[in-house]
Amino acid sequence: MTPRYARHHRTTLALATAVAAGALLSTALTTSASAQPVADTAGRAPLAAAPTALSAAARNTLIQQAQAGASDTARRIGLGTKEKLVAKDVVKDVDGTLHTRYERTYAGLPVLGGDLIVHTSEAGRTEGVTRAAKSAIKVASLKPQIAAAKAEKQALSVARAAGSEKTAADSAPRKVIWAGKGTPVLAYETVVGGLQDDGTPNELHVITDAATGKKLYEYQGIETGTGKTLYSGTVTLNTTLSGSTYQLYDTTRGGHKVYNKAHQQSPTQGTLFTGSDDVWGTGTASSSASDETAAADAAYGAQVTWDFYKNTFGRNGIKNNGVGAYSRVHYGNAYVNAFWDDSCFCMTYGDGSGNTHPLTSMDVAGHEMSHGVTSNTAGLNYSGESGGLNEATSDIFGTGVEFYANNASDPGDYLIGEKININGNGTPLRYMDKPSKDGSSADYWSSSVGGLDVHYSSGVANHFFYLLSEGSGAKTVNGVSYNSPTYNGSTVTGIGRDKALQIWYKALTTYMTSTTNYTAARTATLSAASALYGSGSAEYNAVAAAWTAVNVA
């Protein structure tokens, strides 16, 4: 007899999925002058600075220890008496170096853009501090000059322009210190929910100056995306047997579950997929709200993404705490998108045109779940240049997931959405070797890049990653031809995708902050390359050359 909740390896017919998501078609990190990041130390053994895998208990202990010593840390790095640190995350390198990420408060108010990372040697010596904001936090008065209602009215107006029909904010505007750009000021943060014009949930954050009423910043909390159609063949999934009923519940990967939204747009979790047998899906999608194919595809995508992060970076789940997110399929009626939502710690997939093209392909999972990783590490603001870096991070790691899967039916490539044929002529949604081939994305940095939609400003970092991995000029990878140009006509020699992924991951988790822009991303990746491979190494020089080749110098 099989014990209750026994773990099962099961076989399911894979999954033809996904058409395009319309949402995909459409500031600075500084290092304290007094102490450079430990990553600039050239004398380390190669890869001594690679992250080491931590158990959930070990990670929690390090965070608790950091919080216990937060007052001393704040004093040691020169914060004012009204500033306090809140430990958010800790990364430990192979050589024992700790990188502790903190959020900040000022007189008890959250400081938006006040996050920082303290780099500490194994011996406990502070080696450097990476800060989202360089300015000292000093606010003359904590008394607002405008009423909270004015800030709420402004936020509702901005939300209506994005399609929301909400007539009130989700909660009263909260007082914060805005330090994301320029001189820190007292401000209101207002969050407006509802739905955007395409049916995507809305979580619009609007920052309003509490003295003047001027809008300072806005960003969307729901991060959207799409992926390519992927026919994965017959795949093995981990499921659970409860009594005589099978569940799409993977206890080997943090307890990931797949729920059915049955074409509803409500914020509820949905109903867990269960069955009398352990075979899920038919290999073809249907418009039925109970179709199992989309659910099996979502389970497979989450499984491969979990394994990619664990086996490539030693990361134990999205939060690095051993806990799995969950997935919801059949969201909305003919909803042509997929999104990551921090508030539910979950992935949600629509069924696409006619409810017969679910957006549950593997690289959608890789892209969207990587938004969760970004949120729980650098927390890159989803607007301006930091928003472009946020999107590029998901493209970069989504591409990494695709190569990691090594699926013979769809070899890894540097094309985004090449199977969905959104343009009607067989061309991809985005190109990493030359992003401008999609007609909207930027190949190179310019002063106007921050004004683009984040899915197009991401082109600069996508291009950088391709050049760092494969180099410039003509090349064929897995049967796909590429030809990557450079801004300055230079020739860039790639270091290989594996090393490029390690550099980007370390930069994201150790040296990027919420306000990192492209110039700061160059600094962060150089610091990562120096830590991993040595200052002046071939890898370090390639990072510098690749950024120069996309006009980030």
Secondary structure by P-SEA (a helix, b strand, c coil): cccccccccccccccccccccccccccbbbcccccccccccccccccccccccccaaaaaaaaaaaaaaaaaaaaaacccccbbbbbccccccccbbbbbbbbbcccccccccccbbbbbcccccccbbbbccccccccccccccccaaaaaaaaaaaaaaaccccccccccbbbbbbcccccbbbbbbbbbbcccccccccbbbbbbcccccccccccccccccccccccccbbbbbbbbcccccccccccccbbbbbbcccccccccccccccccccccccccccccccaaaaaaaaaaaaaaaaaaaaaccccccccccbbbbbbcccccccccccccccccbbbbccccccccccccaaaaaaaaaaaaaaaccccccccaaaaaaaaaaaaaaaaaaaaaccccccccccccccccccccccccccccccccccccccccccccccccccccaaaaaaaaaaacccccccccccbbbbbbbcccbbbbbccaaaaaaaaaaaaaccccccccaaaaaaaaaaaaaaacccccaaaaaaaaaaaaaccc
